[in-house]
Amino acid sequence: MKVIIGSEKSKIPREFNKFMSNGDNKTHLIELISSVLRSNYLQILNKLQCSTVCFSREDITYCLQQSVVSVSNELASNQEEIDTKVIPHCSNSLNANEASKCILRSPSGDTDIFVLA
């Protein structure tokens, strides 16, 4: 089932699991989320009460900060699971921003990230 979500105002498909089982749908959704985050970075940082938020796709990393959205490829990875991507992101953030802490949240209660950290 291939569905194109055109904007952040699009409705979520009723059969979301089927929607997410299509690789093209996932890729397009990630691109849309990335675009919305970059366009609204100040609101995102304020809402999350963070000074920096970084996220990556396979080929590129975006770091949202109060003054700029930077782009690099230093955290590029083809890992599909977030568990293995979150640790390099935290390490990079701590080193690059001289931050004293990196907060990891797992609303699902996933213990894999906790064990890796």
C-alpha contacts under 8 A as a table, 3 or more apart, distances in Angstrom:
res1	aa1	res2	aa2	distance
1	M	18	K	6.58
1	M	19	F	6.12
1	M	22	N	6.56
2	K	19	F	6.81
2	K	22	N	6.42
2	K	24	D	7.15
2	K	25	N	6.22
3	V	19	F	6.97
3	V	25	N	6.29
4	I	25	N	6.70
4	I	28	H	7.36
5	I	8	E	7.87
5	I	10	S	5.96
5	I	11	K	7.87
5	I	28	H	7.48
5	I	29	L	6.92
6	G	10	S	6.37
7	S	10	S	5.46
7	S	32	L	6.90
8	E	32	L	7.28
8	E	33	I	7.81
8	E	36	V	7.31
12	I	16	F	7.15
13	P	16	F	5.39
13	P	19	F	6.91
15	E	18	K	5.54
15	E	19	F	6.28
16	F	19	F	4.80
16	F	20	M	6.08
17	N	20	M	5.16
17	N	21	S	6.24
18	K	21	S	5.08
18	K	22	N	7.07
19	F	22	N	5.88
19	F	25	N	6.49
19	F	26	K	7.96
20	M	23	G	7.13
20	M	25	N	6.32
20	M	26	K	5.79
21	S	25	N	7.90
21	S	26	K	7.80
22	N	25	N	5.36
22	N	26	K	6.54
23	G	26	K	5.13
23	G	27	T	6.22
24	D	27	T	5.14
24	D	28	H	6.13
25	N	28	H	5.23
25	N	29	L	6.04
26	K	29	L	5.12
26	K	30	I	6.12
27	T	30	I	5.22
27	T	31	E	6.27
28	H	31	E	5.09
28	H	32	L	6.21
29	L	32	L	5.04
29	L	33	I	6.15
30	I	33	I	5.11
30	I	34	S	6.03
30	I	57	R	7.89
31	E	34	S	5.05
31	E	35	S	6.16
32	L	35	S	5.10
32	L	36	V	6.25
33	I	36	V	5.16
33	I	37	L	6.11
34	S	37	L	5.19
34	S	38	R	6.17
35	S	38	R	5.21
35	S	39	S	6.09
36	V	39	S	5.13
36	V	40	N	6.12
37	L	40	N	5.29
37	L	41	Y	5.53
37	L	44	I	6.98
38	R	41	Y	5.16
38	R	64	L	7.16
38	R	69	V	6.90
40	N	43	Q	5.55
40	N	44	I	6.23
41	Y	44	I	4.95
41	Y	45	L	6.11
41	Y	64	L	6.05
41	Y	65	Q	7.52
41	Y	66	Q	7.92
41	Y	69	V	7.65
42	L	45	L	5.21
42	L	46	N	6.15
42	L	65	Q	7.72
42	L	66	Q	6.31
43	Q	46	N	5.12
43	Q	47	K	5.96
44	I	47	K	5.14
44	I	48	L	6.10
45	L	48	L	5.23
45	L	49	Q	5.66
45	L	50	C	5.16
45	L	51	S	6.33
45	L	52	T	6.95
45	L	53	V	7.14
45	L	64	L	7.64
45	L	65	Q	7.42
45	L	66	Q	7.40
46	N	49	Q	4.84
46	N	50	C	6.66
47	K	50	C	7.97
50	C	53	V	6.96
51	S	65	Q	5.87
51	S	66	Q	6.50
52	T	63	C	6.59
52	T	64	L	5.49
52	T	65	Q	4.78
52	T	66	Q	7.49
52	T	93	S	7.79
53	V	63	C	5.63
53	V	64	L	5.11
53	V	65	Q	6.85
54	C	61	T	6.97
54	C	62	Y	5.53
54	C	63	C	4.16
54	C	64	L	6.14
54	C	89	H	7.07
54	C	93	S	7.83
55	F	61	T	5.79
55	F	62	Y	5.54
55	F	63	C	6.62
55	F	89	H	7.79
56	S	59	D	7.53
56	S	60	I	5.63
56	S	61	T	4.11
56	S	62	Y	6.08
56	S	75	L	6.97
56	S	76	A	6.57
57	R	60	I	5.40
57	R	61	T	6.36
57	R	76	A	6.72
57	R	77	S	7.33
58	E	76	A	5.41
58	E	77	S	5.00
58	E	78	N	4.99
58	E	79	Q	7.63
59	D	73	N	6.32
59	D	76	A	4.93
59	D	77	S	6.68
59	D	78	N	7.81
60	I	71	V	6.96
60	I	72	S	5.91
60	I	73	N	4.69
60	I	74	E	7.77
60	I	75	L	7.21
60	I	76	A	5.37
61	T	71	V	5.69
61	T	72	S	5.20
61	T	73	N	5.54
61	T	74	E	7.17
61	T	75	L	6.03
61	T	76	A	6.30
62	Y	69	V	6.67
62	Y	70	S	5.68
62	Y	71	V	4.77
62	Y	72	S	6.64
63	C	69	V	5.61
63	C	70	S	5.19
63	C	71	V	6.55
64	L	68	V	6.39
64	L	69	V	4.57
64	L	70	S	6.61
65	Q	68	V	5.33
65	Q	69	V	6.00
65	Q	70	S	7.95
72	S	75	L	7.56
73	N	76	A	5.10
75	L	88	P	7.22
75	L	89	H	7.09
77	S	85	K	7.65
79	Q	82	I	7.51
79	Q	84	T	7.10
79	Q	85	K	6.97
81	E	84	T	6.14
81	E	85	K	7.06
82	I	85	K	5.00
82	I	86	V	5.94
83	D	86	V	5.82
83	D	87	I	7.61
83	D	112	D	6.54
83	D	113	I	5.32
83	D	116	L	7.67
84	T	87	I	6.45
84	T	88	P	7.89
84	T	113	I	7.92
84	T	116	L	7.97
85	K	88	P	5.92
85	K	89	H	6.53
86	V	89	H	5.10
86	V	90	C	6.21
86	V	113	I	7.72
87	I	90	C	5.16
87	I	91	S	6.16
87	I	116	L	7.53
87	I	117	A	6.62
88	P	91	S	5.03
88	P	92	N	5.95
89	H	92	N	5.16
89	H	93	S	6.09
90	C	93	S	5.09
90	C	94	L	6.12
90	C	102	C	6.04
91	S	94	L	5.21
91	S	95	N	6.19
92	N	95	N	5.20
92	N	96	A	5.80
93	S	96	A	5.27
93	S	97	N	5.74
93	S	98	E	7.69
93	S	99	A	7.20
93	S	102	C	7.58
94	L	97	N	5.66
94	L	98	E	5.45
94	L	99	A	4.91
94	L	100	S	6.77
94	L	101	K	6.84
94	L	102	C	6.78
95	N	98	E	5.34
95	N	99	A	7.19
96	A	99	A	7.91
99	A	102	C	7.43
106	S	109	G	5.42
106	S	110	D	6.07
107	P	110	D	7.70
110	D	113	I	6.64
110	D	114	F	7.63
111	T	114	F	5.06
111	T	115	V	6.19
112	D	115	V	5.20
112	D	116	L	6.20
113	I	116	L	5.08
113	I	117	A	6.06
114	F	117	A	5.17
